[in-house]
């Protein structure tokens, strides 16, 4: 039977079977033993507890190395094709927890070149969006002394020599097999994945010794890093370790929040009025009438409003379970849940937008090699 979902670095559609995706990509589940080990470093993040970050590659050897007194470096990024929404923030929030818990350095790559190659955008467009996205990243509170932002077109002098060595190890046959390229694909897109590999190797280059790297990211990015891991030994770099998250849901009920559906997407710059309107239209697991829902209850498993609490806006497991119970028993209605979620989102965005404005004063201090926006 053909699969009814698609997950690539550039497109996510359909109802995603995450277990099947894990099997297809060959990643390892974050099981109870791994959760127990992670809990020894501090309070375990809700995204780990709830299986949102649910899969990994080589997390055990990275932690073994760390336990011997050897720090690793964090690496994640953003393809700046549009304004930042809550789905983009989710893995960054997890990265912030990793940085705080382990006290490690962070590389954040802005792939303005990628979006120029894969989207109908100018380099001016992608650079401008990178600046806006970086403000949202900084607003989450990453340690400015341990965090550096890479912009590919600004830092190409550092990235290109390493990318060249990577490119010599990756055949066109591999690129076609991993990414689905064909004869109509522009040659920049074929080369691009080598640039996304570079930050995984940059700490080793800078230190002059092997430095492990951990990449927390969406599982849709796995194809890039399979290539990265494949070429690492031949270039005398350590293979990066990864932890993968599920996609943040959209308000329309889909498995992934998408910028293409603005009415079902909460942006970091949205006004309280816009948030109220969007949440008010959200897909829920409720019944067609108040009377029926009081009698039969709702279904939180399919409800976008409940999922928002599950993913980001309710860290207390007991409160979340109580919300689910009230929904199933008809003790709470969809309108009440929407009102509560609207308030939570707007409180979060009010603080975030204030920090985002302040980020303009420090953004140049956090760039790799001190480039100016």
N, C-alpha and C positions, 0 to 999 in steps of 0.2 A: 504494500500500500504506500503511495507516495506521501511524503511528509507534508503537512499543511502549514509549515512555518519555514522561514528563511532567516539565517543569521550570518552576516558577513561584517567586516569592518565598516562597510558603507551603507548597509541596508539591513533592517530588522523588521520582519513582517510576520503576521499570523500568531497563533497561540503556541507559545514556545514550550516544548517538552525539555525541561532543563536536565532531567536525568539522561534522556537520549542524547542531548547535546554534549553532556559530560562524557558519555560513552564514545560518541563520535570523535571528540577531540582528544580523548585519552587522558583526561585530567583525573585527579584523585579527590574523592569527597572529603570535606572537612567533617570528620566524624567526632564522636563523643570524646575519644582519646585526645584528638587534636584540640578540641575545645577545653578540655581539662588542662592540657599543657599551656595553652594561651592564657588561661585564668591565673597562672602562677606569676605572670608578669604585671598583673593589675586587674582591675575590674574589666571583665570581658565585654566587648562592645555588643549592643543589642543586634547589630547586623550580623554578628557571628552567632549569637544565641538563637536567632530566628532563621538562620539558614539563608540570609540574603547574600552575604559572602559565603559561598557554599562549596567551593572547589579550589584546588591548588595544584601547583607543580613545585616539587622540591622545597616545601616549606620546612620539613624536618631538618635537612642538613643546614639550612640557613640559620635556624634556631640553635642547632648544635654549635655552630660556629660562633654565634652571638654569646652563648653561654660560656664559651672559653675566653670571653673578654674582647672579641673582635666585632666591632660594629659593622652594620650593613648600611647601604644607602637606599632611600626610597626614590622611586621614579614613577610618575604618572604624567598625564597630559590632557590636552584638549585640542580638537580640530576646530578652529574658530570659523564656523560657517554661519553663525547667527547668535542672537542674544542668549545668555545663560538662563537655563530653567532648572527646576528642582531636580530633574533627572541627572543633570550634570553635577549638581552639588553633592548628591548622595555619595559617590565614591570618594570625592574630595574630603568630605566629612570623616569618612573612615580613614583616609590617609592621615588626617590631622590626629586622629586617635593613635595611629601607629607611631607617628613622630613623637607625640607626647609620652606614650608608654615606653618606647625604647630609646628616646633621646637621640634620634639619628638625623642625618642631613637629608635634604629633599631636593630632587630635580623635577621641575615642572616644565614639560616641553609643549610649546605652542606651535602646531604644525600648519602655519599659514601657507606654506608651499603645497601641502597636501590638498587643502580645500581649493586652492587655485587650480590644481590639476584635475580634481574630480568634480568640481562644481562650476557652474556658470558665474564665476566671480573674478574680479580683478585682484591683483596683489594688494592694491590699495584697500579694497574691501576687506580682504582677509586679515591684513595688518591692523586695520581699525577694529575689527571684531576681536582680534587677539588682545588688544589693549582693554577693551570692555570686559572680556572674559577674565583677564588677569586680575582686574579689580575685584571681581567676585571671589576668585581664588584667595586673594590676600585677605579679603574681609572675613574669612573663616578663622583667621588667627594663627596661621603658620608662623613659626619662629623665624623672624627676619634674618637672624644671624646664621641660621642653618638651612635656609631655603633660597634657591636660585631659579629664576625663570629663564628658560631658553626660548628664543624666537628663531626659528630655523633660518629665515632670510637674513637676520641680523648676526647670527652666530655661525654662519656657514663656513667661515675660515677655520673654526675649530671642528665642526662636524664633518666637513667634506673629506679630509684625509682618512678618517676612520671609515666613513661610508664607502669610500673607494675600495678599501681592503675587504669590506664586507661584500660589496658588489661582485668582486672577483670570485667569491665562493658560492654565489647564487646563480644557478642557471636559469635561462628563460623557461625551460621545461618545468622547473620547480615553481617559478612564479605563476605559470599558467595553472599548474595543478592545485596550488594553494589558494590562489586568489580568483581563478576563473578568467584570467585575461585571454583575449583573443587578438586576431589581426587588426581589429579596429581600435585597440587600446593605445593611447598615446605613450610614447617611450618614457616620458617623465613619470607617469603613474607606475610603470614597471620598475623604475629605479627607486621610487619613493620609499619603499619599505626599508631600504638600507639606512635611511636617515632616521626612521623611527627606532631602529636598533641601536643607534649610537649612544644615547644616554645610558643604556644598560652596560656599556663598556667604558664610558668616560671616567667614572671613578677609578677604575684600574689604571687607565692611562695617566691620570693626574697623580695618583699615589705612587706609581712605579711598582706596584705589587698588586696581587689579586684581591679585589674588593667585591664582596657579594652585593647583589642588588635585588631588592624586592619590588615587584610591580603589582600594586593593587589596581584592578581595572575591570571594566565590563568584559564578560566572556566573549562578546563579539570581537574583541581585539586579539583573541588568541592566535589567529592565523599569522599575524605579524610576528608574534613572539615565538611561535614554533620555528619560524625561519631563523630568528635571532639565536635561539638555543642550538639549532642545528649547526650554525657556523662558528659558534663560540670556541669549541675546543681547537679547531684548526687555526684560530687566530690567537690562541693562548689567553683567552678570556674565560672567566667563570660563567657558567650558564646562569642567567637570571632566574630567580624564583618568582612565582606569581600566585596571587590569590584573586579569584574571580567572583564577581557579583552578578546577580540577576538584574534584569532591566527594571528601571523605575516605571510604574504603571502610569498610563494616561487617565485623565478624568472621564474619557469616553468609554472606559472599560477594557481598552487594549492592554497588551503586556508591556508596552513601551511608550513612555511619553515622547511625543514627536513634535518638533518645531513646525512641521507642515500642517498641524492641526492646532492653530493658535487658540481656538476656543476651549480646547481640552488640555492646555499647557499653561502652567504657572511660571511666569518669568520672574527673575529676581527684581526687576524694575516695575512690576505691576503695582497699580494703586489698590488701596483697600476696596474700592468700588469694583474694580476689574476682577479681583479675587472673589468677591461675593457673587458676582455674576457667573463666573466660570464654575465655581463650586456648586452654585445653585442648579446648574445644568448637568451635573455629574451623574454618571450611570451608577445605580444602586442595586442592591439585592432586595428591594422592598416590593410590596404588593401594589395592586392598582388602586386600592382604596385604604383609608385609615382603618375602617372596620375590619377588612380582610387581614391587614397586617397585625392588628391587635389580636386577631384570632389565630392566624397561622404563623406569624413571625416573619422575619426577613432572613436573608442569606448573606452573611458577612463575607463568605469566601469569594463571592463574585463582585462585591461592592467596592467601587473605586474609593469611596470615602473611607471605608474601613482600611483598605490597603494603604492609604496615605498615612493613617495612624500607625499601621503596622511597620511601614518602611521608615518613617521619619518623625512623626509628630506625637508618638506616645512611647516613651522609653520604659515605663513601668509595666511589666508583664501582667501583674495582677489587674491593673486598671484596663489593660487591653482585653484580657479574658472576660472581665466583667462587662465591657462594652459589647463583646461578641454574644455573651449570654443574654443580655437585655435585648439585643437585636433579634436573636432566634426566638425569644419568648414574647416578642411583641411589646415589650415594656418601653421601648424607645422607637421613635419614628424617624424616617429619613430626613425630614426637615430639621429635627433637633440635631441630628448628627452633622448635617451640613452646616448649621449655624455654629456648632462647636469647632468644627474643622476650620471654617472661615476665620474665626477668632484666633486659633492657633497659628495659622499661616500668616495672618496679618501682624501678629505680635512678632513672629520670627522675622518677617520681611522688614518691619520697621527698624529693628536693631541691625539687620544685615545692611540695609540701605544707608544707615548712618556710618557703619564701618566701611562700606564701599566708597563713600565720599572721602573718608579719611585716607583710604588706600592710595588715592592720587598723590598724596604727599610722600609716600614711601616706595612707590612702584619702581622708580629708577634705581633705588638703592638695592633692590632685590633681583636685578637682572644679571644674567651670566656675563662675565667680563665687563660689566658696567655699561652696556649699550643704553642709549637714550631712545625713548619711544618717539 
